[in-house]
C-alpha cells in the first residue's frame, strides 16, 4: 500500500556540528597563540657617555617642572597650586615668547600621571617640547 508522507512525520537527518566547531575553535586558538605579531615601537637614540656630553639647559628656555608632592606643577621653579593656574601661566608664557624652547624636568619619584597629563595638554595646544631633562647616574 502507498502512503503519503505527512509533513509532521518527516525525520530530517542533520549532522551534529559540535565536533566541527570544537576543531575550528582549537585550530583558531592554536593559530592565535603561535602567530607572530609585529609590535609597534618607537626608536629612541640616546647619546652614550663616550660620544657626547649632556648639554646644559639654555637660559632662553621655559622649564616645566613636575614635582613629587603638591603643588605638582611649576614653571621655571615657580610652583602653581592648581592645574588651571599652571595652564594659564604656561599659555601666557608661550604666547609672549613663542621662540623659547620648552624643557620638561620631572622629579624621578613624581607620579607618571602628572607627566601624561602635561604631555596631553602640550599636544592639545600644539606645543612641542624640545628637551626632557634627565639625571646623570654616574
ROSE-4610 file (N, C-alpha, C; in Angstrom, 1 decimal, always signed):
// ROSE-4610
residu = [X/X/X/X/X/X/X/X/X/X/X/X/X/X/X/X/X/X/X/X/X/X/X/X/X/X/X/X/X/X/X/X/X/X/X/X/X/X/X/X/X/X/X/X/X/X/X/X/X/X/X/X/X/X/X/X/X/X/X/X/X/X/X/X/X/X/X/X/X/X/X/X/X/X/X/X/X/X/X/X/X/X/X/X/X/X/X/X/X/X/X/X/X/X/X/X/X/X/X/X/X/X/X/X/X/X/X/X/X/X/X/X/X/X/X/X/X/X/X/X/X/X/X/X/X/X/X/X/X/X/X/X/X/X/X/X/X/X/X/X/X/X/X/X/X/X/X/X/X/X/X/X/X/X/X/X/X/X/X/X/X/X/X/X/X/X/X/X/X/X/X/X/X/X/X/X/X/X/X/X/X/X/X/X/X/X/X/X/X/X/X/X/X/X/X/X/X/X/X/X/X/X/X/X/X/X/X/X/X/X/X/X/X/X/X/X/X/X/X/X/X/X/X/X/X/X/X/X/X/X/X/X/X/X/X/X/X/X/X/X/X/X/X/X/X/X/X/X/X/X/X/X/X/X/X/X/X/X/X/X/X/X/X/X/X/X/X/X/X/X/X/X/X/X/X/X/X/X/X/X/X/X/X/X/X/X/X/X/X/X/X/X/X/X/X/X/X/X/X/X/X/X/X/X/X/X/X/X/X/X/X/X/X/X/X/X/X/X/X/X/X/X/X/X/X/X/X/X/X/X/X/X/X/X/X/X/X/X/X/X/X/X/X/X/X/X/X/X/X/X/X/X/X/X/X/X/X/X/X/X/X/X/X/X/X/X/X/X/X/X/X/X/X/X/X/X/X/X/X/X/X/X/X/X/X/X/X/X/X/X/X/X/X/X/X/X/X/X/X/X/X/X/X/X/X/X/X/X/X/X/X/X/X/X]
num = [1/1/1/2/2/2/3/3/3/4/4/4/5/5/5/6/6/6/7/7/7/8/8/8/9/9/9/10/10/10/11/11/11/12/12/12/13/13/13/14/14/14/15/15/15/16/16/16/17/17/17/18/18/18/19/19/19/20/20/20/21/21/21/22/22/22/23/23/23/24/24/24/25/25/25/26/26/26/27/27/27/28/28/28/29/29/29/30/30/30/31/31/31/32/32/32/33/33/33/34/34/34/35/35/35/36/36/36/37/37/37/38/38/38/39/39/39/40/40/40/41/41/41/42/42/42/43/43/43/44/44/44/45/45/45/46/46/46/47/47/47/48/48/48/49/49/49/50/50/50/51/51/51/52/52/52/53/53/53/54/54/54/55/55/55/56/56/56/57/57/57/58/58/58/59/59/59/60/60/60/61/61/61/62/62/62/63/63/63/64/64/64/65/65/65/66/66/66/67/67/67/68/68/68/69/69/69/70/70/70/71/71/71/72/72/72/73/73/73/74/74/74/75/75/75/76/76/76/77/77/77/78/78/78/79/79/79/80/80/80/81/81/81/82/82/82/83/83/83/84/84/84/85/85/85/86/86/86/87/87/87/88/88/88/89/89/89/90/90/90/91/91/91/92/92/92/93/93/93/94/94/94/95/95/95/96/96/96/97/97/97/98/98/98/99/99/99/100/100/100/101/101/101/102/102/102/103/103/103/104/104/104/105/105/105/106/106/106/107/107/107/108/108/108/109/109/109/110/110/110/111/111/111/112/112/112/113/113/113/114/114/114/115/115/115/116/116/116/117/117/117/118/118/118/119/119/119/120/120/120/121/121/121/122/122/122/123/123/123/124/124/124/125/125/125/126/126/126/127/127/127/128/128/128/129/129/129/130/130/130/131/131/131/132/132/132/133/133/133/134/134/134/135/135/135/136/136/136/137/137/137/138/138/138]
x = [+0.8/+0.0/+0.9/+0.5/+1.2/+0.7/+1.6/+1.2/+1.8/+1.1/+1.6/+2.3/+3.4/+4.2/+3.5/+3.3/+2.7/+3.9/+3.8/+4.9/+5.3/+4.4/+4.7/+5.6/+5.6/+6.3/+7.7/+8.1/+9.3/+10.5/+11.4/+12.5/+13.7/+14.1/+15.3/+16.6/+17.5/+18.8/+19.7/+20.1/+21.1/+22.3/+23.4/+24.7/+24.9/+25.6/+25.9/+27.1/+27.0/+28.1/+29.0/+28.7/+29.5/+31.0/+31.3/+32.7/+33.4/+32.7/+33.3/+33.7/+32.8/+33.0/+34.2/+34.2/+35.3/+36.7/+36.8/+38.0/+38.4/+37.4/+37.7/+38.2/+37.5/+38.0/+39.4/+39.7/+41.1/+42.1/+41.8/+42.7/+42.9/+41.8/+41.9/+42.7/+42.5/+43.3/+44.8/+45.1/+46.5/+47.1/+46.4/+46.9/+47.1/+46.2/+46.4/+47.6/+47.8/+48.9/+50.3/+50.3/+51.6/+51.9/+51.0/+51.2/+52.1/+53.1/+54.0/+53.3/+53.3/+52.6/+53.7/+53.7/+54.7/+54.3/+55.1/+54.8/+55.3/+54.5/+54.9/+55.9/+56.9/+57.8/+58.4/+58.9/+59.5/+61.0/+61.7/+63.2/+63.7/+64.4/+65.0/+66.5/+67.2/+68.7/+69.1/+69.7/+70.2/+71.8/+72.3/+73.7/+74.4/+75.6/+76.4/+77.3/+77.9/+78.8/+80.1/+80.5/+81.7/+81.6/+80.5/+80.4/+80.0/+79.1/+78.7/+78.4/+78.5/+78.2/+76.8/+76.3/+74.9/+75.0/+74.1/+74.0/+73.3/+73.8/+73.2/+72.0/+71.0/+69.8/+70.1/+69.6/+69.8/+68.9/+69.5/+68.7/+67.5/+67.5/+66.4/+65.4/+65.0/+64.0/+63.0/+61.9/+60.9/+61.0/+61.2/+61.4/+60.1/+59.5/+58.2/+58.7/+58.4/+58.7/+57.5/+57.7/+56.7/+57.3/+56.6/+57.1/+56.5/+57.2/+56.8/+55.5/+55.5/+54.4/+53.6/+52.5/+51.7/+52.4/+52.4/+51.8/+52.7/+52.0/+52.7/+53.3/+52.9/+53.3/+54.1/+55.2/+56.0/+56.5/+56.7/+57.3/+58.5/+59.7/+61.0/+61.1/+60.7/+60.8/+59.7/+58.8/+57.7/+56.5/+56.1/+55.0/+53.7/+52.8/+51.4/+50.5/+49.6/+48.8/+47.8/+47.2/+46.2/+46.7/+46.1/+46.4/+46.0/+44.8/+44.3/+45.2/+45.8/+46.7/+48.0/+48.4/+49.6/+49.4/+48.2/+47.8/+47.8/+47.2/+47.1/+48.4/+49.3/+50.6/+51.5/+51.4/+52.1/+51.7/+50.4/+49.9/+50.3/+50.3/+50.7/+52.2/+53.0/+54.5/+54.7/+54.0/+54.3/+53.8/+52.7/+52.2/+53.1/+53.7/+54.5/+55.9/+56.4/+57.7/+57.6/+57.1/+56.9/+58.2/+59.3/+60.6/+61.3/+60.9/+61.6/+61.4/+62.4/+62.3/+61.6/+60.9/+60.2/+61.0/+61.4/+62.2/+61.3/+61.2/+60.4/+61.4/+61.2/+62.1/+61.1/+61.2/+60.3/+61.1/+60.6/+61.2/+61.1/+62.2/+62.2/+61.2/+60.7/+59.8/+58.4/+58.2/+56.8/+56.0/+54.7/+53.7/+53.7/+53.6/+53.6/+52.4/+51.3/+50.0/+50.1/+51.0/+51.2/+51.9/+52.9/+53.6/+52.7/+51.9/+51.0/+50.0/+49.5/+48.6/+49.3/+50.5/+51.3/+51.5/+51.9/+52.1/+50.8/+49.7/+48.4/+48.0/+48.2/+48.0/+48.9/+50.2/+51.1/+50.7/+50.2/+49.8/+48.5/+47.6/+46.3/+46.6/+47.6/+47.9/+48.9/+49.4/+50.4/+51.7/+52.1/+53.3/+54.3/+55.4/+56.4/+57.5/+57.8/+58.9/+60.1/+61.2/+62.4/+63.3/+63.2/+64.1/+63.4/+63.9/+63.5/+64.7/+64.8/+65.9/+66.0/+67.2/+67.4/+68.6/+68.6/+69.7/+70.7/+72.0/+73.1/+73.3/+73.4/+73.7/+75.1/+76.1/+77.5/+78.0]
y = [-1.2/+0.0/+1.2/+2.3/+3.5/+4.5/+5.1/+6.0/+7.4/+8.4/+9.8/+10.2/+10.9/+11.4/+12.6/+12.4/+13.6/+14.5/+15.8/+16.7/+16.6/+16.2/+16.1/+14.9/+13.9/+12.7/+12.7/+13.7/+13.7/+13.9/+12.9/+13.0/+13.5/+14.6/+15.2/+14.7/+14.4/+14.0/+15.2/+15.7/+16.8/+16.4/+16.8/+16.4/+17.2/+16.6/+17.3/+18.2/+19.5/+20.4/+20.7/+20.1/+20.4/+20.0/+18.8/+18.4/+19.3/+19.7/+20.6/+21.9/+22.5/+23.7/+23.6/+22.5/+22.3/+22.3/+21.6/+21.6/+23.0/+23.7/+25.0/+25.9/+25.8/+26.7/+26.3/+25.1/+24.6/+25.1/+25.0/+25.5/+27.0/+27.7/+29.2/+29.6/+29.0/+29.3/+29.0/+27.8/+27.5/+28.5/+29.0/+30.0/+31.3/+31.7/+33.0/+33.0/+31.8/+31.7/+31.6/+31.0/+30.8/+31.9/+32.7/+33.8/+34.8/+35.3/+36.3/+37.7/+38.5/+39.8/+40.8/+41.7/+42.8/+43.9/+44.1/+45.2/+46.5/+47.5/+48.9/+49.4/+50.0/+50.6/+51.9/+52.7/+54.0/+53.9/+54.1/+54.1/+55.4/+55.3/+56.4/+56.3/+57.2/+57.2/+58.1/+57.4/+58.1/+58.3/+59.4/+59.6/+58.8/+58.2/+57.5/+58.4/+58.0/+58.9/+59.1/+58.2/+58.4/+59.3/+59.4/+60.2/+61.6/+61.9/+63.2/+63.5/+64.8/+65.1/+65.8/+65.8/+66.4/+67.9/+68.4/+69.8/+70.5/+71.7/+72.4/+73.1/+73.4/+74.0/+75.4/+75.8/+77.2/+78.1/+79.3/+80.3/+80.9/+80.7/+81.1/+80.0/+79.4/+78.3/+78.4/+77.7/+77.7/+76.3/+76.2/+74.9/+74.5/+73.4/+72.9/+71.9/+72.1/+71.2/+70.4/+69.1/+68.2/+67.7/+68.1/+67.8/+66.6/+66.1/+64.9/+65.1/+66.2/+66.5/+67.8/+68.0/+69.2/+70.4/+71.4/+71.6/+70.9/+70.1/+69.3/+70.0/+71.2/+71.9/+73.2/+73.4/+74.6/+75.0/+76.3/+76.8/+77.6/+77.3/+77.9/+77.9/+76.9/+76.8/+77.5/+78.2/+78.9/+77.9/+77.4/+76.4/+77.1/+76.3/+76.7/+75.7/+76.2/+75.3/+74.5/+75.0/+74.2/+74.0/+73.0/+72.7/+73.8/+74.5/+75.5/+76.8/+77.1/+78.2/+77.9/+76.7/+76.3/+76.4/+75.9/+76.0/+77.5/+78.3/+79.7/+80.4/+80.1/+80.7/+80.2/+78.9/+78.3/+78.9/+79.0/+79.6/+81.0/+81.8/+83.2/+83.3/+82.4/+82.4/+82.0/+81.0/+80.5/+81.6/+82.2/+83.3/+84.5/+84.8/+86.0/+85.8/+84.5/+84.2/+82.9/+82.9/+81.6/+81.0/+81.7/+81.2/+80.4/+80.6/+79.9/+78.4/+77.6/+76.2/+75.8/+74.7/+74.1/+72.9/+73.0/+71.9/+71.3/+70.0/+69.3/+68.7/+69.0/+68.5/+67.9/+66.6/+65.9/+65.3/+65.3/+64.6/+63.1/+62.4/+60.9/+60.1/+60.7/+60.0/+60.6/+61.5/+62.1/+61.0/+61.1/+60.2/+60.4/+59.3/+59.4/+60.0/+60.0/+60.5/+62.0/+62.7/+64.1/+64.4/+63.6/+63.8/+63.5/+62.5/+62.1/+63.3/+63.8/+65.0/+66.2/+66.4/+67.5/+67.3/+66.0/+65.7/+65.9/+65.5/+65.6/+67.1/+67.9/+69.3/+69.9/+69.6/+70.2/+69.8/+68.5/+68.0/+68.7/+68.9/+69.6/+71.1/+71.7/+73.1/+73.2/+72.1/+72.1/+72.8/+72.5/+73.0/+71.8/+72.0/+70.9/+71.2/+70.1/+70.2/+69.7/+70.5/+70.2/+69.4/+69.4/+68.7/+68.1/+67.0/+66.4/+66.2/+66.9/+66.8/+65.4/+64.9/+63.6/+63.7/+62.9/+63.0/+62.0/+62.4/+61.5/+60.6/+59.3/+58.4/+57.8/+58.5/+58.0/+57.2]
z = [+0.0/+0.0/+0.0/-0.7/-0.8/+0.2/+0.9/+1.8/+1.5/+1.8/+1.5/+2.8/+2.6/+3.8/+4.4/+5.6/+6.4/+6.8/+6.6/+6.9/+8.4/+9.2/+10.6/+10.9/+10.1/+10.3/+9.6/+8.9/+8.2/+9.2/+9.2/+10.1/+9.2/+9.6/+8.8/+9.5/+8.7/+9.2/+9.1/+10.3/+10.3/+11.0/+10.5/+11.2/+12.4/+13.4/+14.6/+14.4/+14.5/+14.2/+15.4/+16.5/+17.7/+17.6/+17.1/+16.9/+15.9/+14.8/+13.8/+14.4/+15.2/+15.9/+16.9/+17.6/+18.5/+17.8/+16.7/+15.9/+15.4/+14.9/+14.4/+15.5/+16.7/+17.8/+18.2/+18.3/+18.7/+17.7/+16.4/+15.4/+15.4/+15.7/+15.8/+17.0/+18.1/+19.3/+19.0/+18.4/+18.1/+17.2/+16.2/+15.3/+16.0/+16.8/+17.5/+18.5/+19.1/+20.1/+19.4/+18.2/+17.5/+16.5/+16.2/+15.2/+15.7/+14.9/+15.4/+15.1/+16.1/+16.0/+16.0/+15.0/+15.0/+16.0/+16.9/+17.9/+17.4/+17.6/+17.2/+18.3/+17.9/+18.8/+18.3/+19.2/+18.9/+19.1/+18.1/+18.2/+18.8/+19.9/+20.6/+20.6/+20.1/+20.2/+21.3/+22.3/+23.5/+23.3/+23.6/+23.5/+24.6/+24.2/+25.2/+25.9/+27.0/+27.7/+27.0/+26.1/+25.4/+24.3/+23.6/+22.4/+22.6/+23.5/+23.7/+25.2/+25.5/+26.9/+27.0/+28.2/+28.3/+28.1/+27.4/+27.2/+28.4/+28.7/+29.8/+29.3/+30.1/+29.7/+29.4/+28.3/+27.8/+28.7/+28.9/+29.7/+28.9/+27.6/+26.8/+26.6/+27.7/+27.6/+28.7/+28.6/+29.6/+30.2/+31.5/+32.2/+32.9/+32.5/+33.2/+34.2/+35.4/+36.5/+36.9/+37.1/+37.6/+39.0/+40.0/+41.4/+42.0/+43.0/+43.7/+44.5/+45.3/+46.2/+45.7/+46.3/+45.9/+46.4/+45.6/+44.3/+43.3/+42.3/+41.4/+40.2/+40.0/+38.8/+39.1/+38.3/+38.4/+37.0/+36.9/+35.6/+36.1/+35.6/+36.0/+37.5/+38.2/+39.6/+40.4/+39.8/+40.5/+40.5/+41.7/+41.8/+41.6/+41.1/+40.9/+41.6/+42.4/+43.3/+42.6/+41.4/+40.7/+39.3/+38.6/+37.2/+36.3/+36.6/+35.8/+35.8/+37.0/+37.1/+36.3/+36.4/+35.6/+34.1/+33.7/+32.2/+31.8/+32.5/+32.1/+32.1/+33.1/+33.1/+31.9/+31.6/+30.5/+29.2/+29.0/+27.7/+27.6/+28.7/+28.6/+28.3/+28.9/+28.5/+27.1/+26.6/+25.3/+24.2/+24.5/+23.5/+23.6/+24.7/+24.8/+24.3/+24.3/+23.8/+23.0/+21.8/+21.1/+20.6/+20.6/+20.1/+21.2/+22.4/+23.5/+23.5/+23.8/+23.8/+25.1/+25.1/+26.3/+26.8/+28.0/+28.7/+29.8/+29.8/+30.9/+31.8/+33.1/+34.2/+35.2/+35.3/+36.3/+37.4/+38.6/+39.7/+39.4/+39.7/+39.3/+40.1/+41.3/+42.1/+42.0/+41.0/+40.7/+40.1/+40.3/+39.7/+38.2/+37.4/+36.0/+35.4/+36.1/+35.6/+35.4/+36.2/+36.0/+34.7/+34.4/+33.2/+32.0/+32.1/+31.0/+30.8/+31.9/+31.8/+31.1/+31.4/+30.8/+29.3/+29.0/+27.5/+26.8/+27.4/+26.7/+26.5/+27.5/+27.3/+26.3/+26.3/+25.3/+23.9/+23.7/+22.4/+22.0/+22.9/+22.5/+22.1/+22.7/+22.4/+21.3/+20.7/+19.7/+20.1/+21.3/+21.9/+21.9/+21.2/+21.2/+22.2/+23.0/+24.0/+23.3/+23.4/+22.7/+23.6/+24.9/+25.7/+26.9/+27.4/+28.6/+29.5/+30.6/+31.5/+32.1/+32.2/+32.8/+33.8/+34.8/+35.8/+35.4/+35.4/+35.2/+36.4/+36.2/+37.2/+36.9/+37.4/+37.2/+38.4]
